[in-house]
Amino acid sequence: MGSSVKVDFEVGNDGVAIITMCNPPVNALAIPIIMGLKDRFQEVAKRNDVKAVVLTGKGGRFSGGFDISVMQKVHQTGDASILPDVSVELLVNLIEDSKKPVVAAVQGLALGGGLELALGCHARVAAPGSQLGLPELSLGIIPGFGGTQRLPRLVGLPKAIDMMLTSKPIKSEEGKKLGLIDAIVSPEELLRVSRLWALEIGERRKPWIRTLHRTDKIGSLSEAREVLKTARQHVKKTAPHLPQQQACLDVIEHGIVHGGYSGVLREAEVFKQLVLSDTAKGLIHVFFSQRAITKVPGVTDIGLKPRNLKKVAVIGGGLMGSGIATALILSNIRVILKEVNSQYLEKGIKTIEGNVRALVTRGKLAKNKADGALLLLKGVLDYSEFKDVDMVIEAVIENVNLKQTIFSDLENICPPHCILASNTSTIDLNIIGAKTRSHDRIVGAHFFSPAHIMPLLEIVRTEKTSAQVILDLITVGKIINKSPVVVGNCTGFAVNRTFFPYAQGGHLLVNLGVDVFRIDSLIRSFGLPMGPFQLQDLAGYGVAVAVAKEFEGSFRGRTFKSPLLDLMIKSGRNGKNNGKGYYIYEKGSKPKPDLSIQPIVEESRRIANIMPGGKPISVTDQEIVEMILFPILNEACRVLDEGIVIRASDLDIATVLGMSFPNYRGGIVFWADLVGAKHVYNSLKKWSELYGNFYKPSRYLEERAIQGIPLSAPASATPRAKARL
């Protein structure tokens, strides 16, 4: 940490000490800042020339909260004793119980520990539009500097619970209505008014309030218990996997029953337990992994500047193309949408208009913004508008010849700086660009459906893609609010390749005699939004058939070919597309298991003929989950081994954002390390002996399980790695 991390202190002629936290950009409460605050408040207590204190942050921001990298250190070392005692030593003893009044002057943001500092002061004056919130639960922990006790005492129980459970901040204007903020004044006046306020408290002309001792907003004990009971039931339903939610409610209740100070002590104790929980480890891992994805060696660290991409062409107005075009125009980028005939073009434009209008209806977008976005869209039937585009994204069907033709055309028509991107989800980019001379500007821009909503963008590079092109695409990804992950080139890239065993493992189990709906329901209770069969229904069976062919060709000897899908198609089913799949789809109701597929399943089992001794296998719930997920981990190991991703944590983020792998489990590789490579390896080895090569452990998994090396540890610099690191 540089010298810029410090706590400034100056006493004015009026006897008010201004204490300023300095740790750009958001004045995070790093350990040196916390130590500095303790020193400054001790000094305040001793000095006779100080009558009152104003606490503030430098650079127009109060504080973004506790420095989360300290938690990361706790996880790496397993030692929670490095967490400083802030709650009692600083907040209760030195600030709240100070003999001199303390006023928080809040601007920009006061989040997490930052808001908790302000809650401990005797009054809060804020600039307009400041963000106030306690987002700790989104990291698997609870507020640890008294937030669970003081927030309910200032804003009442229902609002405090809502703010903590949702992690959503409020603006200072709402804070004023709720009683969280005492006054709102312009940034220019903030310090002057705060100084006066502090002096007036000292002269007893304004109330001197210690938040922890207030009870007027809590209501009677029975009312409070009713509110907490309702919240508990809600959490049980919506967040069964998140222990921090119930823990937060318990700690709030403890303080209401036993008093605020007792609540503060209980909060500190529970906080320390939660920091070391798997949930906190997973969520904090995801937090840092998300920040690491845009650091790409040889691309973002060599002094290149991103170019400004003003005009982008999208080829193909189907589901993916229209979604991509929507994402671009919503972020103020002009789009030329090309289709082969006016009927398709009309349909594509209608879809985009529908996407944008839906956001307005759902209150996610202002009407004038929507109108402005749609003005940036132009539909065309030929290439004449392509002479000055900065990037083209091809989003046509997965047909090699068609894509090759398009790329040859583009090379001849587009300007030489134009990036040539493909949204293919499986086809090798070297094949797509085989008939061009422009390999340095060919790149994959693989969006996930629906493209204007799903947050992941896989940027696929070949050996020849230039660093400039990758940097430009990372930049566009950020502009359109996607999380860009740079991956190497192979069939299925990082996410779809890692997850190809998902459907196949499901089919293998069904043909071994396990019930379709039991599998889906167990995978949902593990935390994925839907099981492999419902997912297949959603994507449509055409996709499943096409994709299975690609994987069979590329991953010979480790795929499973199931008769079930063909039989489903023969019986006139196509999943959600025609309302008939493994589930029944009726408008306005949730998908219901279709029990009439039983005879089709029986027929599939007869043809596959893999049940040992012709009898269904008997497996526990846990085994089913592992038989579906461990083959995915195994493929993840091959992706790591071949260097398709730069870091294991990139694959974690890609699986969380692209496949909705539960973020509280930290992503696929992180979860595998929690389970332990040895257990994964031994299980796969046993199943491969019983049920064949689909389960055969990869060499990477075997080596690491035997040597006890975590799967996420960087690959020993093997020359085999494909991605240019």
N, C-alpha and C positions, 0 to 999 in steps of 0.2 A: 504493500500500500504506500502511495506517495504521500508527500507532506500535505497534499490537498485534503487528506482525511483528518479533520480536527474539530474541536468544539470551541468556537470563539466566545469571548466574554468581554463585555464592556459596560461600565457603569456610567450613566448620564448624570448631569447636574441635578436631575429631578430625583436621584436616588433609586432609579429603576435599572436593574441589571438585565441586559439583553443577552440571552444565551442562544447561540446560533449553531445548529448542527451542519457540518460541511462534509459531504461525501458524495460528490457528483456521480451519476446524474440525478438520483432520487433521494440522496441522503439516507441510504440504507443504514440500519443500526448495526454496523459492524462492531466487533468487540472493542476496538479503540474508541469508537463513538460512545459506547455504553460506559466505558471507563472514564472518558472525558466528562460525560454528564454527571457521573457520581462525584468526580473531583469538583466540578463547577458548583454543584448544589451544596457540597460540603463547605465550599468557600463562602457561598451566599449566607449560610447559617452563621458563620463566624464573623462576617464583616458588619461593622456598625453603620457604615455609610450606605448599605443596601437596605432599602425599605420594601422593595417588591421586585418581582421577576417577570420577564416576558420570555417564553420559550418559542423559538422559531427555526425555520430551515433556510439555508442559503439558496439563492437562484430561483426564487419563486415556487419552491416546493417544500412542504413541511417534512414528511418522511414517508418513503414507500414501505417501511417496515423492517423487521429483523432480517439480517443478512443470511439468506438461505444456504449459502455455501458452508456456513458453520454446521448446519444439519448434515450436509453431504459429508463433511469431515467426521461427524459422529457416526455416520453409517460406515464409512471406510475403516474407522478404528474400533467401532463398537463401544466407544467411551463417551457416555453422556455427561461426564463431569466437566467437559470443556464448555458446557452451556453455562453462561454467567447467571448469578442470581440477580434478576432485574426487578422481579415483581415486588418482593418485600423490601429489599435494600434501597432500590432507587424510587420505585413508584409510591410505596406506602410511606416509608420512613422519611425519605428526603424531599419528595414533592408534595404528596397529599397532606402529610402531617407537618409540613414546614410551618414555622412560626411567621413566615412572610408569604403573602399571597403570590400565587403563580398563575399567569394567564397564558394560554396557548394562542399564538398568532398563526392561523392555518391558511395556507395558500396552496393551490395546485392539487396536492393530494396528501391525505393522511390515511394510510392503509396499514392493516395488521398492527404490528408493534407501534407504528407511527400514530395510529388513531388511539391506541391504548395509552400512549404517553399523554396525548391531549385529554383523554378521559380522566387521567389522574390529576390534572390541573384544576384550579378553582373556578375557572371560567374559560370559554372558548370563543374567540372572535375569528371570523373566517372571511376570506375574499369570495366573491360570487363564483359559482361553478366549480368549487373545490370538490374532489371526490373523497368520500368518507366510507370506509368499509373494513370488515374483518374477514378476509378471504382464507384464513388458515385451514378451514376444513377441506378446501380443495387440494391441500397438500397432505391430507391424512392425519393432521394434528388438530389441536384446538388452540384458541388464543391463550397465550401463556403469561402475559403481563397484566392480568386482571380483567381482560375484556369480557369474559363470561359473567363477571360480577357487576362491572360498572355500566356496561351498555344497557342491560335491562333496567337498571335503576334510573337511567336518563330518558330512555325512549319507551319504556313499558315492555312487558314480556313478549307479546305477540310479534311486534316489529323487530325486537332484538333477536328473537329466535329465527325469524325469517331472514334477517341480514346474515346471521352466522351460517345457517344451514344452506342457503343458496350461494354464499360467498359474493353476492352482488353488492357493489357500492351504491351509495345514494349521493346526491348533490347537496352542497351546503344549504341551498334554499329549502329542500325538504328537511334537512337536519335542523334548520331553524324552527320549522313548524312543529317538529317532534320534541324540541327541547334539548337536542344534542348540541346545538350551537346557540350562543347567547346573542350574537349580533353579526350582521353581515355588512362589511364596509369595503370600499374600493381598495385595490392593492396599494394605491398611493397612500391611503389613510391608515392602512392596517396597523403599522407599528405605533403610530401616534395614538390611535384610539385604544390599542391594547395597553400601552403604558398608562394612560389615564385610568383605564378600567382597573388595572392592578392597584394603582394608588387609591382609587375610590373604595376598593375592597378593604384596603388597609385602614382607611378612615371610616370604615363601617357605613359608607354611603351606598355600597352595593353588597349583595349577600356574599358571605364567605362560606362556600359549600364544599364539604368533602363528600364526593359522589358515593363512596363506599358505605356511607352511613345513612344514605337516603332510603326511605321505604315507601314514599308517597305514590310512586308510579307502579309499585308491584301489585297492589290490591291485596285481598285477604288470602290466607294460605290455601283455602279451598278453591278459590278462583284460579290461583297460580297453578295448583295441581291439575286442575281441569285443562288449562291451556297446555301444560306439559304432557298430559296424557294424550291429547289429540295429536300433538307433534310427534310423540313416540310411535303412535299407530301409523302415522303418515310415513315416518322414516322406515319402519319395519317393512312397509309395502314397497317404497320406492328405492331404498338403499340397503338391502339386506347384507351387502358385502362391505359396508363402510362403517367399521366400529366407531370411528371418531364422531359420527353423528349422534349415536346413543350416548357416548361418553360426554359429549358437550351438554346434552340435556341433563344428565346425571349431575354434572358439576354445577350447572345453573341452579338445579333444585337444592343441592347441598347448601349453597349460599343463601337461598331464600329461607330454608329451614333453620340453619345454624348461624346465620349472620355473614355479612360480607367478608370479614377478615378470615373467618374459618373457610369460606368459599375460595378465597385467594390461595390459601395453603393447599386446599384440595386440588385446585386447578393446576398448581405447579407440579404436584405429585403425578396427576393423570397425564399432564403434558409430557413429562419425562418417560412415562411408560409408552405413550403413543409414538413418540419420536422413534423408538426402536421397533415399532410394529412393521410387519411386512407391507401393510397398506401405505404407511408413510414412506417406506423405502421405495416402493413402486412409484408412487405419485411424484416424489421428489426426483427420482431418476428420470421420469418422463419430462419434468420441468426443465432439467438441465440438458437432456437429450435434444429437446425441441430447440434449444438455443445453439446446440452444436451443429445442427444439420447444414447451416449455411457457411460453415468453415470448411472449405475444400482445398486441400493442399495442391499447389500447382495451378490454382485458379483464382482463389480469393486472396492469396497472400503474395502476389507477384506484382502488385502496383497497377493492375489494369483498372480502367474506369468503365463502368457499364454505359452502353450506348442508349440513347432515348428511342424507344420503339413507339412511334406515333400511330402507325397504321398497320393493322394485321389482317391478313386474309384467312378465312376458314373455308376449307373445301369439304362440303357435305353438311347438309342441314338436318341430319337425323338426330337421334336422341343425344349422342355425344357432341356432335358439331354444334347443335343449337345450345346445349349447356355451356360449351366453351365460349361461344359467341356472347352468351348472356353474361358470363363472368367478366369478359373483357369490357363490354360497353358499360357495365355497372361501375367499372373503375376508370371510366373516362378514356378508353382507348377506342379509336375508330376501327370499325370492322367491315370488311367486304365479305359477304357470304356468297359462295358460289355453289350452284346446284346444276344438274344436267338438264332439267326442263322446268318450265314455269310452274307446273303443278307441285313438284317437290319443293321448289323454292318458296312458293306460297306457304306450303305446310311448315317449312323450317322457320319462316319469319313469324308465322302465327304462334308457333311453339315458343319462340323467344319472347314475343309480346306477352304470351300467357305466363311465362316464368317471371317476367318483370312485374306484371300486374298482380300476380299471386303474392309477391313480396309486399306490395302496397296494401293489399287486403289484410295480410297478416301483421300490418303495422311495423314492418321491418324497413320500409323505404318511404320517403316523402313523395307525394304525387309529382311535384315539379322535378324532382331528381329523376323519377322514372321517365317522364316525358323527355328530359334532356338526354338520358341514356339511349332511348329509342331513336333519337335523331342521329346518333352516331353509327347507325346500322344501315348498310346499303346492300341490297340483293343483286346478284349478277348471274348471267348465264354463260359468259365467256371470260377470257383472261385479260381483256383490254384494260381493266382497272388495276392489273397487277404490276404495272411498270414502275410504281414507286412505293410498293409495300416494303416494310422492314422485316416482316416475318410472315410465313405461311404455316398454318397448322392443317395438315391433312387428316380428315376424320371420316374416311369412306369405309366400306365393309372390308373385312379381313381377306382380301384377295390379292395375292402377290403380283400377278400381271398388271392388274389395274393400278396398284400403287407404283409399280416401276414406271409405267407410262406417265403417270401424273408427275413423278419426280423428274423425268427427262424433260417434260414440257416446262416445268417450273424453272429448271436450270436455264432454259433458253429465253424465258420471258422476264423473270424477276431481276431486279438490280443485283450486281455482284455482292453487295453487302448483306442481302436478304437471307435470314435464317430459314432453313427448310426443315420443318419439324413434322413428325408423324405421331398421331395419337394411337398407334397400334398397341394392342395389349399383349400380344404374344410374338409377333413375327420379328425375326432378327433384322436389325436395321441395315446391316451390310448387304442383305439380300434386297431390301427395299431400294437402297441407293446404288445397286449394282450397275445400272446403266447410266450413271452420271460420272462427271469428273469433279464433283463438288463435295467430296467426302468430309472436308473440314467444316462444312456448315450444315451437315445433316445431323439431326439430333432427335431423340424421342421426347415428346411431351405427353406423357401418359396420365390422363385425368381419370378420376374414378366417378362412376355414375351415381346420382346426377351431378354433372360437372360444375354447375354453379353453386352447389351446396357442399359436396364432399371436400374436405380440406386438403387432401394429399395431392401433390403433383410429383410424379416420378420423372426426373430428368435423366434420360438414358443416353450415355455417351459411348461412342465406339472408340477404337484405338486412334482414330483420325480426327474426331471432333475437336475443334479449337477451344482453348481456354476462354477466349472472348465470347464465343457463342454460349458456352455453359454459364458464364457470368451473367450475360444478358438475360438468359432464361431464368436464372435464379432471381434476378431483379424483377422481371415481369411477374414471376410467381409471387413475390412479396407484394407487389403493387395490387395484384388481384386477390390478396388475402389468402393465398394458399401456402402450405408448408412444403417447400421444394426439397426433395431428397435426391441427391445425385447417385445414380446406380450404373453398374456396368451392363453390357449388352449380352443377353442370352435369352432363350425361350422363356417367356413369362416374366422376365426381369426379376425384381426383388419380391414384390408382394404376391402376384398371382402364381409365381413359381413356388414360393414358400408354402402357399396355401393349396397347391393342386391336390395334395393328399386328403384335403378336407372332405370333398365329395366322395373321392374314391374310397377313403377309409370308412365312410358311412355306408357305402354300397357293399363293401367287403363284409362289414358286420351284419348287415341285413341278410346277405346270402349265407352267413354262418348261423342265421336263425334268430338274430336280435330284432326286436320290434322297432319299426321306423320312428314311431312317435315317442318311444322311450328315449331313443338316441337324441332326437331334437330337444326334448324337454330337459334332459340332463345337461346338454350343451348350453341351453338358455340359463339353467341355474348356475352353471360355471361363470356366466357373465357375458357370453357373446349374445348379440341381439337376436340371432336366429340360428337354428341348427342347419346342417348341410342339406337336408331335404327341402326345408322351407326356402332356403337360399336358392336352390335349384329351380323351385317353382317360380321364384321372383324373377330370375334372370331369363327364364324361358329355356325350353329343352334344346332349341336349335344351337344356342350358345354352348350348352354343355357338351353336345355332340362334337361341335367344331373344335372346341378347346381340348377335349379328350384326345382327338386325333393328333393335335400339335404335340401334346405332352407324351403321347405314346411314341411318336417318332423321335423325340429328343431324349426321353428318359427310359430307353429300352430296358426291360427286365425288372423295372421297379414300379410299374403301373398295374392297376387292377381293372380288367375289363368286365363290366357288369352287364348281364342280359336285361336288367330291370328297366333301364331307360328306354331301350328300343320297344320293350313290351308296353310301357306306359304310352309311348307315342302311337303304337299300333292300336291301342284301345281308345285313341282319339283325345288324349290328354296333352295339354301343353302348359301346365302350371297356371300361373296367375293370368297369362295372356288370354286364355279362354275360360278362366274361372274353374278349371278342373285340373287338379294335380294330385299331389299327396294330400293336399288340403282342399276344402271347398271354399271358393271365394265368392261371397255375395256382397253387393254394394252395402256400405254402411255397417257391416259387422266384421268382427275379427275372423281370420282364417280358422276353419274348424277341421280337425283331422277327418279325412274321408276313409271310413272303415271299409268301403267297398273296394279298396285296392287290394285287400287281403288275397283274393284268388290270383291276382297278377304277381304279387310277392311270392306266393307258393310256387307259381310256374317258374319264376326266376330262380328260386332256390333249387328246383328240380333240374333246370338246365345247367346252372353253375356247378351243382353237385360237389360242393366243397365242405358240407357239414360232416364233421368227423363221425363215422359210423351212421351217417344219415340222420343224426339227431342234433337239434339246436344246441349250441354251446351254452353253458351256464356261466354268466359273468356278473360281477358286482357293479353297482353304479359307478364306483370310482374307476374300475377297469375300463368301463365303456368310455368314460371321458378321456382316459389315458390312451386307449386304442385309437381314438379320433385325433387327439392332440400330439401325441409323441411322434407319429410319422411327420407331422408338420415341423416339429422341432428338428427332426432328423434332416429334413430338406433345408431348414434354416442353417444347419451346420454346413451343408454343402455350399450354400450361398456365401457363408463366411469364408469357407475354405478356398473358394474360387475368387475371393476378393470382389464379388459383385457389389458389395457395399463397402464404404470406407471404414466404418466402425460398426461394431455390434449394436451400439445404441441407435444408429440410423435405421437398422432393421426393426428395432423396437418401436420407434416412432412411426415407421411406415406401416407396421401391422396394427398399431393403435388407430392411426388415422385412416388407413386404407381398408382394413378388415374389421374395424371396431373391436379389436382384441381389447379386453378391459384395461383401461389405463391404470386402475388401482393394482393391477398385477405387474405393471412396469413394462409391458411389451413382451414379445415372445421369448427372446433370449434371456432377458432378466428373469422371467418366470422360470425358465428351464434351470437357471442357476439356483433359484430358491428350492426347486424340487430336487436338484442335484443330478449332475450328468451320470453318475453311477446308476441311480435308479432308472433313469430314462434308458440308458444303454442295456442294463440287465433285462428290463421289460421287453424292449424291442428284440433282443437276442432270443429270448424265450418264445415270443410270438413268431419270429421268423422261422424257428425250427418247427413250430406247430402249423403255421398258416402260410408260409412262403415268403418270397423275396420282397414283397411290398413293405415288409417290416424290417428288412435287413439294415442293421446300423451302419451309418457312414463311417469312413475311416477317421474323419475328424472327431466324431463323437467318441469312437472307440479309443483313440489316442488320449483324448482329454479325460475320459472317464477313468482310464487305467492310471494316468499320471496325476490325477487329482487337480487338473488345471481348469479354472472356470471357463465355460464356453465363450464368455464375453471377453476374455483376455485377448489382447491383440494377437493376430496370427504372427508366429515367429516369422520374420521376414523371409517367407519362402518365395523362390523365384516363380512359383506356379501362379501367383496372384495375377488376375486378369485386369482388374481396374487399375488405371494409371494413378498411382498414389503420389 
